[in-house]
Amino acid sequence: MSQLTVKNHNRDVIGFKYIYPVISRRSGGLSIGINFNTNNACNWACVYCQVPDLSIGAAPEVDLGLLARELSDFLQDVLHGDFYDRFEIERDKRVIKDIAISGNGEPTSVKKFNRVLQVIIERVEQANIPDPFQYVLITNGSLMHKPDVQKGLQLFNRYKGQVWFKVDTATEAGRSLINQTAISTQQQQENLMLSASLCATWVQTCVLSYAGHEQDSLLSKPEQAAYLVLLEKVLQNTKLEGVMLYSVARPSLQAQANSISSVKEAQLEEMAGKVRLLGLQVRVSV
Ligand code: SF4
């Protein structure tokens, strides 16, 4: 039997197709991950991505019956079974902190996104998880223009869900380099405003060091200026919950891995100070 710790993030540990448990240091408990991208496909190809064999594409259609069964069975095991004992989880981590839609790829690329969320919420509500726990959607935000995704966010909002919206850079050159996507800054800004207008939205930003591309790092002055302008523009139109600044905690599984490294906490803190001047709360983690 495997032990589940803050360091062991093996997604196959319970042998389910869609559901995986993570003991999270950040949240101090159990995060129940839901992965629609069982084909390891994403519409972006971030250089720091930890998805193995990442390919460009969308999530395959979800088997809703299987997803519902896996979720109910897992929640039953956690809430009324011996899950915590079997995986030797520390006493103070034996609490469900969040249900996180966070795939091996972009989760909003799944067909019938809203319907899939409905199934998840139905099963979670039936299980009667003790409060407080949080629904979280971790997304690159690039598909916010899809009506079905917008409906999903409205549903998520009714259950006090949060969107964690990826903004690693606010320039086209930066996105082309770091996220390997051609999405425009205008589109990125509109997507972020749309997300924030539909559901509580946190900006999540991975700050990294990319050898040979120091000028494109978010620690460079022009990149930081563009990032702060983007946040400012969004705040003029809508509310953001805050910003999460973090660096690469685990090795990239992409071809650029050898050039990618983590930045220092002090560098993140310095940047956090500038973001806080916009009136936003900032969480820093390395
Ligand atoms: S958006 Fe997420 S899943 Fe997609 S490539 Fe980037 S880090 Fe990987």
Residues whose N, C-alpha, C, O or C-beta is under 5 A from the ligand:
A	BS01	SF4	C42 W44 A45 C46 C49 G103 N104 G105 E106 N140
